[in-house]
Amino acid sequence: MPTYTTPQRPDILIKAKGSSYEKATYNALLQIDDFIQQGYLDDERFKDFSSKSFIEIKEQDFMAKDEKELIDSVIILSKLFVSKRNIQDLKEQARKALVTLNILFEEKEIDEVDYTSIQNSLKLIKKYAVNNLRYKEVLIEAETARKVVEKAVEEPDTKNRDQH
């Protein structure tokens, strides 16, 4: 739902529903009219006001300067968490699956049970290896992400501000 303000009163934020820009600004205009009728807004200041006079406020307009970097850092740390959890869950199974692959190097013929076992082992090893690669890759980015998050949650240094 878009948010609008006006040049006459930038302190007022109006949220308006609408399936298109025109419908949303029309609904916002109806809200302005309601505010004027109820005496909240000065009729004179809004003389010649139209739906084209609205200023759309986008979500990023409300964001702090470093907020996107923080959000990206949290996403990276979430990837690290998921990757680490996945490799921990699969590690022991992957070790056992590697042993199963020894059947491939034996001289005997592979029967149906061994065939199914090898097929399942290869799938498991691939899943573990892919998650391990993801973990190693995101671990490098996570160090920087960690610093960004730590900086964002630091308490403001009020002692230095009070001295000035």
MODELLER restraints for C-alpha pairs under 7 A, 6 or more apart:
rsr = mdl.restraints
at = mdl.atoms
rsr.add(forms.Gaussian(group=physical.xy_distance, feature=features.Distance(at['CA:1:A'], at['CA:15:A']), mean=6.40, stdev=0.5))
rsr.add(forms.Gaussian(group=physical.xy_distance, feature=features.Distance(at['CA:1:A'], at['CA:16:A']), mean=6.11, stdev=0.5))
rsr.add(forms.Gaussian(group=physical.xy_distance, feature=features.Distance(at['CA:1:A'], at['CA:17:A']), mean=5.47, stdev=0.5))
rsr.add(forms.Gaussian(group=physical.xy_distance, feature=features.Distance(at['CA:2:A'], at['CA:15:A']), mean=5.77, stdev=0.5))
rsr.add(forms.Gaussian(group=physical.xy_distance, feature=features.Distance(at['CA:2:A'], at['CA:16:A']), mean=5.95, stdev=0.5))
rsr.add(forms.Gaussian(group=physical.xy_distance, feature=features.Distance(at['CA:3:A'], at['CA:13:A']), mean=6.40, stdev=0.5))
rsr.add(forms.Gaussian(group=physical.xy_distance, feature=features.Distance(at['CA:3:A'], at['CA:14:A']), mean=5.40, stdev=0.5))
rsr.add(forms.Gaussian(group=physical.xy_distance, feature=features.Distance(at['CA:3:A'], at['CA:15:A']), mean=4.39, stdev=0.5))
rsr.add(forms.Gaussian(group=physical.xy_distance, feature=features.Distance(at['CA:3:A'], at['CA:16:A']), mean=6.51, stdev=0.5))
rsr.add(forms.Gaussian(group=physical.xy_distance, feature=features.Distance(at['CA:3:A'], at['CA:56:A']), mean=5.92, stdev=0.5))
rsr.add(forms.Gaussian(group=physical.xy_distance, feature=features.Distance(at['CA:3:A'], at['CA:57:A']), mean=5.36, stdev=0.5))
rsr.add(forms.Gaussian(group=physical.xy_distance, feature=features.Distance(at['CA:4:A'], at['CA:13:A']), mean=5.67, stdev=0.5))
rsr.add(forms.Gaussian(group=physical.xy_distance, feature=features.Distance(at['CA:4:A'], at['CA:14:A']), mean=5.04, stdev=0.5))
rsr.add(forms.Gaussian(group=physical.xy_distance, feature=features.Distance(at['CA:4:A'], at['CA:15:A']), mean=6.37, stdev=0.5))
rsr.add(forms.Gaussian(group=physical.xy_distance, feature=features.Distance(at['CA:4:A'], at['CA:54:A']), mean=6.03, stdev=0.5))
rsr.add(forms.Gaussian(group=physical.xy_distance, feature=features.Distance(at['CA:4:A'], at['CA:55:A']), mean=5.43, stdev=0.5))
rsr.add(forms.Gaussian(group=physical.xy_distance, feature=features.Distance(at['CA:4:A'], at['CA:56:A']), mean=4.47, stdev=0.5))
rsr.add(forms.Gaussian(group=physical.xy_distance, feature=features.Distance(at['CA:4:A'], at['CA:57:A']), mean=5.46, stdev=0.5))
rsr.add(forms.Gaussian(group=physical.xy_distance, feature=features.Distance(at['CA:5:A'], at['CA:12:A']), mean=5.82, stdev=0.5))
rsr.add(forms.Gaussian(group=physical.xy_distance, feature=features.Distance(at['CA:5:A'], at['CA:13:A']), mean=5.01, stdev=0.5))
rsr.add(forms.Gaussian(group=physical.xy_distance, feature=features.Distance(at['CA:5:A'], at['CA:14:A']), mean=6.16, stdev=0.5))
rsr.add(forms.Gaussian(group=physical.xy_distance, feature=features.Distance(at['CA:5:A'], at['CA:54:A']), mean=5.89, stdev=0.5))
rsr.add(forms.Gaussian(group=physical.xy_distance, feature=features.Distance(at['CA:5:A'], at['CA:55:A']), mean=5.27, stdev=0.5))
rsr.add(forms.Gaussian(group=physical.xy_distance, feature=features.Distance(at['CA:5:A'], at['CA:56:A']), mean=6.55, stdev=0.5))
rsr.add(forms.Gaussian(group=physical.xy_distance, feature=features.Distance(at['CA:6:A'], at['CA:53:A']), mean=6.78, stdev=0.5))
rsr.add(forms.Gaussian(group=physical.xy_distance, feature=features.Distance(at['CA:6:A'], at['CA:54:A']), mean=5.20, stdev=0.5))
rsr.add(forms.Gaussian(group=physical.xy_distance, feature=features.Distance(at['CA:6:A'], at['CA:55:A']), mean=5.85, stdev=0.5))
rsr.add(forms.Gaussian(group=physical.xy_distance, feature=features.Distance(at['CA:8:A'], at['CA:45:A']), mean=6.54, stdev=0.5))
rsr.add(forms.Gaussian(group=physical.xy_distance, feature=features.Distance(at['CA:14:A'], at['CA:28:A']), mean=6.39, stdev=0.5))
rsr.add(forms.Gaussian(group=physical.xy_distance, feature=features.Distance(at['CA:15:A'], at['CA:28:A']), mean=6.98, stdev=0.5))
rsr.add(forms.Gaussian(group=physical.xy_distance, feature=features.Distance(at['CA:16:A'], at['CA:24:A']), mean=5.28, stdev=0.5))
rsr.add(forms.Gaussian(group=physical.xy_distance, feature=features.Distance(at['CA:16:A'], at['CA:27:A']), mean=5.73, stdev=0.5))
rsr.add(forms.Gaussian(group=physical.xy_distance, feature=features.Distance(at['CA:16:A'], at['CA:28:A']), mean=5.23, stdev=0.5))
rsr.add(forms.Gaussian(group=physical.xy_distance, feature=features.Distance(at['CA:17:A'], at['CA:24:A']), mean=5.19, stdev=0.5))
rsr.add(forms.Gaussian(group=physical.xy_distance, feature=features.Distance(at['CA:17:A'], at['CA:27:A']), mean=6.80, stdev=0.5))
rsr.add(forms.Gaussian(group=physical.xy_distance, feature=features.Distance(at['CA:18:A'], at['CA:24:A']), mean=4.06, stdev=0.5))
rsr.add(forms.Gaussian(group=physical.xy_distance, feature=features.Distance(at['CA:25:A'], at['CA:51:A']), mean=5.40, stdev=0.5))
rsr.add(forms.Gaussian(group=physical.xy_distance, feature=features.Distance(at['CA:26:A'], at['CA:51:A']), mean=6.09, stdev=0.5))
rsr.add(forms.Gaussian(group=physical.xy_distance, feature=features.Distance(at['CA:29:A'], at['CA:51:A']), mean=5.97, stdev=0.5))
rsr.add(forms.Gaussian(group=physical.xy_distance, feature=features.Distance(at['CA:35:A'], at['CA:41:A']), mean=5.65, stdev=0.5))
rsr.add(forms.Gaussian(group=physical.xy_distance, feature=features.Distance(at['CA:36:A'], at['CA:42:A']), mean=6.29, stdev=0.5))
rsr.add(forms.Gaussian(group=physical.xy_distance, feature=features.Distance(at['CA:36:A'], at['CA:43:A']), mean=5.88, stdev=0.5))
rsr.add(forms.Gaussian(group=physical.xy_distance, feature=features.Distance(at['CA:70:A'], at['CA:148:A']), mean=6.28, stdev=0.5))
rsr.add(forms.Gaussian(group=physical.xy_distance, feature=features.Distance(at['CA:70:A'], at['CA:149:A']), mean=6.21, stdev=0.5))
rsr.add(forms.Gaussian(group=physical.xy_distance, feature=features.Distance(at['CA:73:A'], at['CA:145:A']), mean=4.37, stdev=0.5))
rsr.add(forms.Gaussian(group=physical.xy_distance, feature=features.Distance(at['CA:73:A'], at['CA:148:A']), mean=6.74, stdev=0.5))
rsr.add(forms.Gaussian(group=physical.xy_distance, feature=features.Distance(at['CA:73:A'], at['CA:149:A']), mean=6.79, stdev=0.5))
rsr.add(forms.Gaussian(group=physical.xy_distance, feature=features.Distance(at['CA:76:A'], at['CA:138:A']), mean=6.82, stdev=0.5))
rsr.add(forms.Gaussian(group=physical.xy_distance, feature=features.Distance(at['CA:76:A'], at['CA:142:A']), mean=6.08, stdev=0.5))
rsr.add(forms.Gaussian(group=physical.xy_distance, feature=features.Distance(at['CA:76:A'], at['CA:145:A']), mean=6.70, stdev=0.5))
rsr.add(forms.Gaussian(group=physical.xy_distance, feature=features.Distance(at['CA:77:A'], at['CA:142:A']), mean=5.82, stdev=0.5))
rsr.add(forms.Gaussian(group=physical.xy_distance, feature=features.Distance(at['CA:77:A'], at['CA:145:A']), mean=6.79, stdev=0.5))
rsr.add(forms.Gaussian(group=physical.xy_distance, feature=features.Distance(at['CA:79:A'], at['CA:138:A']), mean=6.97, stdev=0.5))
rsr.add(forms.Gaussian(group=physical.xy_distance, feature=features.Distance(at['CA:80:A'], at['CA:135:A']), mean=6.00, stdev=0.5))
rsr.add(forms.Gaussian(group=physical.xy_distance, feature=features.Distance(at['CA:80:A'], at['CA:138:A']), mean=5.86, stdev=0.5))
rsr.add(forms.Gaussian(group=physical.xy_distance, feature=features.Distance(at['CA:80:A'], at['CA:139:A']), mean=6.39, stdev=0.5))
rsr.add(forms.Gaussian(group=physical.xy_distance, feature=features.Distance(at['CA:83:A'], at['CA:131:A']), mean=5.71, stdev=0.5))
rsr.add(forms.Gaussian(group=physical.xy_distance, feature=features.Distance(at['CA:83:A'], at['CA:134:A']), mean=6.41, stdev=0.5))
rsr.add(forms.Gaussian(group=physical.xy_distance, feature=features.Distance(at['CA:83:A'], at['CA:135:A']), mean=5.02, stdev=0.5))
rsr.add(forms.Gaussian(group=physical.xy_distance, feature=features.Distance(at['CA:84:A'], at['CA:135:A']), mean=6.08, stdev=0.5))
rsr.add(forms.Gaussian(group=physical.xy_distance, feature=features.Distance(at['CA:86:A'], at['CA:131:A']), mean=6.55, stdev=0.5))
rsr.add(forms.Gaussian(group=physical.xy_distance, feature=features.Distance(at['CA:87:A'], at['CA:128:A']), mean=5.94, stdev=0.5))
rsr.add(forms.Gaussian(group=physical.xy_distance, feature=features.Distance(at['CA:87:A'], at['CA:131:A']), mean=5.99, stdev=0.5))
rsr.add(forms.Gaussian(group=physical.xy_distance, feature=features.Distance(at['CA:87:A'], at['CA:132:A']), mean=5.98, stdev=0.5))
rsr.add(forms.Gaussian(group=physical.xy_distance, feature=features.Distance(at['CA:90:A'], at['CA:128:A']), mean=5.86, stdev=0.5))
rsr.add(forms.Gaussian(group=physical.xy_distance, feature=features.Distance(at['CA:91:A'], at['CA:128:A']), mean=6.85, stdev=0.5))
rsr.add(forms.Gaussian(group=physical.xy_distance, feature=features.Distance(at['CA:94:A'], at['CA:124:A']), mean=6.14, stdev=0.5))
rsr.add(forms.Gaussian(group=physical.xy_distance, feature=features.Distance(at['CA:94:A'], at['CA:125:A']), mean=5.28, stdev=0.5))
rsr.add(forms.Gaussian(group=physical.xy_distance, feature=features.Distance(at['CA:94:A'], at['CA:128:A']), mean=6.51, stdev=0.5))
rsr.add(forms.Gaussian(group=physical.xy_distance, feature=features.Distance(at['CA:97:A'], at['CA:121:A']), mean=4.64, stdev=0.5))
rsr.add(forms.Gaussian(group=physical.xy_distance, feature=features.Distance(at['CA:97:A'], at['CA:125:A']), mean=6.70, stdev=0.5))
rsr.add(forms.Gaussian(group=physical.xy_distance, feature=features.Distance(at['CA:100:A'], at['CA:118:A']), mean=6.30, stdev=0.5))
rsr.add(forms.Gaussian(group=physical.xy_distance, feature=features.Distance(at['CA:100:A'], at['CA:121:A']), mean=6.86, stdev=0.5))
rsr.add(forms.Gaussian(group=physical.xy_distance, feature=features.Distance(at['CA:101:A'], at['CA:118:A']), mean=6.18, stdev=0.5))
